[in-house]
Amino acid sequence: MADKDPVIAVVGPTAAGKSDLALELALRFGGEVVGCDALQVYRHMAVGTAKTPPAARRGIPHHLIDVREPHEEFTAGDYQRLARAAIREIRLRGNLPVVAGGTGFYLKALFEGLFDGPERSDPLRRRMKRVIGRKGPEVLHRALARVDPESASRIGAKDAGRIIRAYEVYLLSGRTMTWWQSRPRDAFSGVRRLKIGIDLPRELLYARIDRRVERMFAGGLLEEVRALLDRCPPSCQAFRAIGYRQAAEYLQGRIGLDRAIESTQQESRRYAKRQLSWFRVDGEILWLDGRAEAAELAHQAAAAVSRFLREE
């Protein structure tokens, strides 16, 4: 890569409008979008992950979307490797990479690198998965909170994959994930980045989330989950995801539709709160007022990108 190649990142909580803004910036600056979402990497999961439909991408290539089957594991290390490769290829084409998404840990892995911690232990993971299968992920989350409260505060109580990894690191090394993450990392060299965040008042953000969930359930989420139930085993990643889990429980007759929608809204709001907590501590982010009309928000973001590119 050429020295100091520019990369734009559009970040923020769920339902803030990241995908639309990233697409607009890619259109204005000859860019390509690189997804940064832990669920959009999975195929057959479009409605519940709010993927931009191919017909709405306006000819802009989108990377790191639909790269795994729902039953396959996908780690932050996988994301780092594939996203860095995509960014290098985009720059070789002379285009501007525009990273878009709300998975803060993936963004950190992309730019700052991952810690050099212990390798995964399949036997240990199988034991923890059995515990989760019997008692739910909350049991391991509570155990993690006792030994690494900082990591537990960043990981949702139902996020089985990240709970397992954090607790695995502690059991294998005697050191917490928090300690390992403070060690030197393999930073993404040769790039400079501009991070743009979309900021919204909590009440407005939560209202957007509630409306989005209602649109998802009315717009095909149940059909999408019904197809996944036919295609995937119960351990499938899809059925641990917010919205998919509730839709599956409804289709299996375990809860009513109103409860499925209400639970999805509630968990989505909690997830947005965790996202905001993660991004708020990142002093690199240039926050823009998400209350602005879409055209004005795009204008402000484009002005920031123009200034950034002139600094080369």
Wavefront OBJ file of the C-alpha trace (Angstrom):
o trace
v 0.000 0.000 0.000
v 1.071 3.562 -0.573
v 2.068 5.388 2.579
v -0.858 6.800 4.537
v -3.713 5.668 2.348
v -6.991 7.280 3.503
v -9.815 5.232 4.990
v -13.191 6.612 6.103
v -15.253 4.940 8.829
v -18.917 5.746 9.523
v -19.861 4.505 12.982
v -22.575 4.768 15.601
v -25.412 2.817 17.173
v -27.945 0.668 15.385
v -30.630 2.561 13.414
v -28.571 5.778 13.338
v -28.323 5.822 9.518
v -24.751 4.609 9.020
v -25.371 2.569 5.883
v -27.125 5.399 4.039
v -24.431 7.929 4.933
v -21.596 5.573 3.979
v -23.252 4.915 0.630
v -23.639 8.633 -0.018
v -19.961 9.264 0.778
v -18.900 6.404 -1.479
v -20.953 7.902 -4.312
v -19.459 11.363 -3.845
v -15.816 10.324 -3.469
v -15.429 7.300 -5.704
v -15.596 4.858 -2.834
v -16.483 1.295 -2.001
v -18.224 0.244 1.211
v -16.662 -2.220 3.656
v -19.162 -3.583 6.160
v -18.323 -3.654 9.845
v -21.224 -5.634 11.254
v -20.955 -8.948 13.071
v -24.245 -10.232 11.612
v -24.252 -8.813 8.097
v -21.363 -11.144 7.275
v -23.908 -14.001 7.260
v -25.896 -15.023 4.210
v -29.677 -15.493 4.377
v -29.933 -12.827 7.100
v -30.957 -9.642 5.325
v -34.163 -8.306 6.877
v -33.142 -8.682 10.516
v -29.674 -7.204 9.968
v -30.916 -4.232 7.899
v -28.588 -4.914 4.985
v -28.776 -2.412 2.173
v -30.503 -4.386 -0.618
v -28.326 -4.892 -3.731
v -30.795 -2.890 -5.814
v -30.379 0.083 -3.452
v -26.566 0.105 -3.501
v -26.554 2.258 -6.644
v -23.658 0.395 -8.215
v -21.346 0.824 -5.230
v -19.484 -2.399 -4.333
v -20.104 -3.641 -0.783
v -17.559 -5.894 0.906
v -17.734 -8.103 4.026
v -21.434 -8.730 3.394
v -22.712 -12.297 2.915
v -19.332 -14.005 3.340
v -20.334 -16.856 5.697
v -23.182 -19.317 6.180
v -25.206 -18.765 9.373
v -23.854 -21.928 11.011
v -20.203 -20.973 10.422
v -18.046 -19.227 12.970
v -16.757 -15.768 12.154
v -14.301 -14.080 14.510
v -12.793 -10.642 14.926
v -9.594 -12.155 13.531
v -11.462 -13.253 10.411
v -12.899 -9.771 10.079
v -9.518 -8.116 10.504
v -7.922 -10.295 7.820
v -10.725 -9.960 5.261
v -11.386 -6.250 5.842
v -7.717 -5.301 5.562
v -7.447 -7.305 2.345
v -10.555 -5.587 0.958
v -9.209 -2.139 1.844
v -5.886 -2.879 0.149
v -7.686 -4.025 -2.998
v -9.925 -0.947 -2.999
v -6.909 1.339 -2.768
v -5.128 -0.559 -5.554
v -8.155 0.276 -7.731
v -7.712 3.931 -6.801
v -10.955 4.069 -4.829
v -11.739 5.256 -1.312
v -12.602 2.618 1.335
v -15.640 3.608 3.410
v -16.048 1.319 6.417
v -19.591 1.282 7.779
v -21.044 -0.430 10.808
v -21.634 -0.548 14.511
v -19.521 -3.489 15.686
v -16.952 -1.517 17.613
v -14.748 -4.505 18.415
v -14.383 -5.298 14.714
v -13.445 -1.685 14.001
v -10.840 -1.798 16.765
v -9.464 -5.059 15.372
v -9.263 -3.524 11.895
v -7.304 -0.432 12.819
v -5.534 -1.242 16.083
v -5.079 -4.992 15.763
v -5.837 -7.901 18.058
v -4.115 -9.002 21.216
v -1.622 -11.861 21.127
v -3.554 -14.055 23.541
v -3.859 -17.819 23.996
v -5.042 -20.027 21.146
v -8.578 -21.374 21.197
v -9.234 -24.617 23.011
v -11.878 -26.761 21.305
v -12.408 -29.074 24.324
v -12.868 -26.104 26.656
v -15.219 -24.437 24.213
v -17.309 -27.565 23.907
v -17.703 -27.700 27.691
v -18.749 -24.051 27.857
v -21.208 -24.525 25.010
v -22.760 -27.431 26.873
v -23.176 -25.209 29.927
v -24.811 -22.539 27.772
v -27.050 -25.142 26.175
v -28.310 -26.264 29.582
v -28.417 -23.007 31.526
v -28.142 -20.162 29.020
v -25.282 -17.713 28.308
v -26.165 -15.573 31.337
v -24.569 -18.164 33.639
v -21.174 -17.823 31.963
v -21.618 -14.075 31.725
v -21.993 -13.887 35.513
v -18.891 -16.043 35.924
v -16.996 -13.741 33.566
v -18.158 -10.686 35.508
v -16.571 -12.092 38.666
v -13.109 -12.416 37.093
v -13.187 -9.681 34.419
v -15.916 -7.141 35.178
v -14.639 -4.690 32.564
v -14.999 -7.186 29.711
v -18.355 -8.364 31.049
v -19.640 -4.783 31.030
v -18.865 -4.522 27.309
v -20.335 -7.901 26.336
v -24.059 -8.528 26.275
v -25.342 -11.235 28.606
v -26.643 -13.233 25.619
v -23.587 -12.792 23.377
v -22.435 -16.377 23.750
v -19.535 -16.180 21.295
v -17.783 -13.266 22.970
v -18.553 -14.539 26.473
v -16.937 -17.872 25.626
v -13.821 -16.228 24.188
v -13.338 -13.852 27.114
v -13.791 -16.597 29.715
v -11.645 -18.993 27.672
v -8.792 -16.468 27.643
v -8.953 -16.170 31.418
v -9.117 -19.913 32.046
v -6.236 -20.677 29.687
v -3.881 -17.883 30.690
v -4.888 -16.722 34.140
v -5.053 -13.213 32.647
v -8.214 -11.329 31.779
v -9.223 -10.287 28.289
v -8.929 -6.704 29.524
v -5.274 -7.300 30.420
v -4.495 -8.937 27.089
v -6.199 -6.154 25.170
v -3.913 -3.608 26.819
v -0.833 -5.282 25.268
v 0.817 -4.049 22.021
v -1.068 -5.062 18.865
v -0.533 -5.502 15.134
v -1.861 -2.100 14.074
v -2.959 -1.533 10.470
v 0.079 0.278 9.104
v 0.156 2.501 6.052
v -3.304 4.001 6.505
v -4.757 7.097 8.072
v -8.374 7.196 9.089
v -11.249 9.549 9.575
v -14.002 8.245 11.834
v -17.394 9.917 11.492
v -20.030 9.175 14.107
v -23.760 9.811 13.905
v -25.027 11.215 17.193
v -28.690 11.153 18.176
v -30.522 12.029 21.388
v -31.331 8.831 23.247
v -35.107 9.303 22.952
v -34.967 9.824 19.180
v -32.620 6.889 18.706
v -34.863 4.579 20.709
v -37.901 5.700 18.720
v -36.061 4.888 15.485
v -35.110 1.481 16.833
v -38.695 0.705 17.797
v -39.964 1.682 14.346
v -37.249 -0.317 12.605
v -38.138 -3.445 14.575
v -41.796 -3.043 13.676
v -40.872 -2.687 9.989
v -38.681 -5.792 10.167
v -41.444 -7.962 11.584
v -43.922 -6.570 9.069
v -41.454 -6.730 6.189
v -40.334 -10.329 6.048
v -38.374 -11.192 9.198
v -40.712 -14.055 10.097
v -40.398 -15.542 6.622
v -36.623 -15.142 6.773
v -36.434 -16.921 10.127
v -38.797 -19.673 8.980
v -36.381 -20.407 6.118
v -33.437 -20.374 8.531
v -35.190 -22.865 10.802
v -35.404 -25.219 7.828
v -31.780 -24.614 6.864
v -29.837 -24.311 10.127
v -29.352 -26.335 13.336
v -30.546 -24.892 16.681
v -26.963 -23.783 17.445
v -26.938 -21.595 14.341
v -25.562 -18.090 14.892
v -28.811 -16.632 13.599
v -30.842 -17.857 16.541
v -28.595 -16.069 19.037
v -29.069 -12.734 17.282
v -31.488 -10.058 18.460
v -34.731 -10.322 16.535
v -33.965 -13.726 15.070
v -34.164 -15.394 18.459
v -37.510 -13.752 19.233
v -38.917 -14.512 15.786
v -37.878 -18.158 16.146
v -39.532 -18.369 19.557
v -42.732 -16.950 18.069
v -42.706 -19.380 15.151
v -42.140 -22.250 17.586
v -45.184 -21.145 19.583
v -43.193 -20.217 22.684
v -44.174 -16.532 22.794
v -46.761 -14.294 21.163
v -46.030 -11.894 18.327
v -46.462 -8.776 20.469
v -43.999 -10.160 23.002
v -41.509 -11.028 20.247
v -41.628 -7.459 18.920
v -41.440 -5.898 22.380
v -38.488 -8.079 23.415
v -36.623 -7.312 20.183
v -37.129 -3.587 20.701
v -35.964 -3.768 24.300
v -32.821 -5.773 23.511
v -32.043 -3.556 20.506
v -32.196 -0.473 22.723
v -29.850 -2.117 25.213
v -27.494 -3.038 22.401
v -27.508 0.562 21.154
v -26.637 1.735 24.656
v -23.610 -0.603 24.725
v -22.559 0.623 21.282
v -22.713 4.226 22.425
v -20.668 3.422 25.517
v -18.024 1.814 23.310
v -17.808 4.625 20.778
v -18.005 7.483 23.293
v -14.541 6.691 24.636
v -13.008 6.907 21.154
v -11.574 10.410 20.952
v -10.898 10.080 17.205
v -14.556 10.151 16.233
v -15.961 13.301 14.661
v -19.573 13.342 15.829
v -22.264 14.797 13.572
v -25.790 15.685 14.640
v -28.034 12.872 13.419
v -31.129 15.042 13.856
v -30.216 16.874 10.649
v -32.020 16.068 7.419
v -30.301 13.374 5.374
v -29.043 15.865 2.777
v -27.584 18.172 5.431
v -25.961 15.287 7.287
v -24.387 14.092 4.039
v -23.203 17.640 3.294
v -21.497 17.940 6.688
v -19.888 14.517 6.374
v -18.703 15.254 2.828
v -17.141 18.518 3.974
v -15.245 16.640 6.691
v -14.056 14.031 4.192
v -12.937 16.738 1.749
v -10.854 18.414 4.451
v -9.395 15.069 5.448
v -8.412 14.175 1.894
v -6.788 17.578 1.335
v -4.495 16.889 4.286
v -2.641 14.235 2.284
l 1 2 3 4 5 6 7 8 9 10 11 12 13 14 15 16 17 18 19 20 21 22 23 24 25 26 27 28 29 30 31 32 33 34 35 36 37 38 39 40 41 42 43 44 45 46 47 48 49 50 51 52 53 54 55 56 57 58 59 60 61 62 63 64 65 66 67 68 69 70 71 72 73 74 75 76 77 78 79 80 81 82 83 84 85 86 87 88 89 90 91 92 93 94 95 96 97 98 99 100 101 102 103 104 105 106 107 108 109 110 111 112 113 114 115 116 117 118 119 120 121 122 123 124 125 126 127 128 129 130 131 132 133 134 135 136 137 138 139 140 141 142 143 144 145 146 147 148 149 150 151 152 153 154 155 156 157 158 159 160 161 162 163 164 165 166 167 168 169 170 171 172 173 174 175 176 177 178 179 180 181 182 183 184 185 186 187 188 189 190 191 192 193 194 195 196 197 198 199 200 201 202 203 204 205 206 207 208 209 210 211 212 213 214 215 216 217 218 219 220 221 222 223 224 225 226 227 228 229 230 231 232 233 234 235 236 237 238 239 240 241 242 243 244 245 246 247 248 249 250 251 252 253 254 255 256 257 258 259 260 261 262 263 264 265 266 267 268 269 270 271 272 273 274 275 276 277 278 279 280 281 282 283 284 285 286 287 288 289 290 291 292 293 294 295 296 297 298 299 300 301 302 303 304 305 306 307 308 309 310 311 312
